Amino acid sequence: MSAARRVALGVVASAMLLATAPWAQSQQAPVREITKIAGEVYRFRNNFHYSVFAVTPAGVIATDPINADAARWLEAEIARRFAQPVRYLMYSHDHADHISGGEVFADTAIVVAHDNAKAAIVGERRPTAVPQVTFSDRMTIELAGTVVELVYVGRNHSDNSIVMRFPRERLLFAVDFIPVNGLAFRDFPDTYMPDWIESLKRVEAMDFDVLVPGHGPLGTRANVTMFREYLQDLRGEVLRYAREGKSVDEMKQLIKLPKYDAWGPRDWFPLNIEGMYRLVQANRRGN
Ligand SMILES: [Zn+2]
């Protein structure tokens, strides 16, 4: 989502929301680290955002740069630790909080994204490198024997989210549309429902063990199923109450979904209801 949208949401957010908001921490020194996940695949952290990269003998295959400062730090760390340039840079989707700063790698890397991501990056003037290579359904990147499969699984959180599968390590990198034991982001900005649910079924059919999200802890394929069930359960409840003529405020009182009580942040649950109501209302007509 755009910075402007975040600011707009921040204005109406409660004091508690502001205190826990990711941008509240941007005043402090960023928390950055690189951790090995498995084999040649590493996870890069910048505060609440994460991406992955694979180190091959012929260079590095990187993903979301996150922002220009983070990308410069990552570039220097990769050079220091692995003495390799970044040869490929793949964007998970077009949202600026994940893919800003791509220009840092553009002198050595080929920048890859979905066709629709390029349209949004150009159209919204994202502060990053415009992808040189785009694709519609799937694409395979190969570098020194390392393979990464890029797959478009349909519209969900954006119309251009791709998943990146590292078959050797049995990892899947998927950003923002499969939270691990967590709620959906706020009120479902830039969301396609029910396409999102279908895209999760496609991910559930893929061959991998470890789910690597763009935020929060690692998961497994079971997390994909659980999150798909959450969306279905929430959508079902909102649709049922909409058909009963309930208001969105009434729904916030009525909808409980105790199965997901442990998922946070809890102040996103009423926002999830609000967003789902907006999405459900777009595709129904009462009497
Ligand atoms: Zn996003």
Boltz pocket constraint, residues with backbone or C-beta under 6 A from the ligand:
constraints:
  - pocket:
      binder: B
      contacts: [[A, 1], [A, 93], [A, 95], [A, 157], [A, 175], [A, 176]]
      max_distance: 6.0
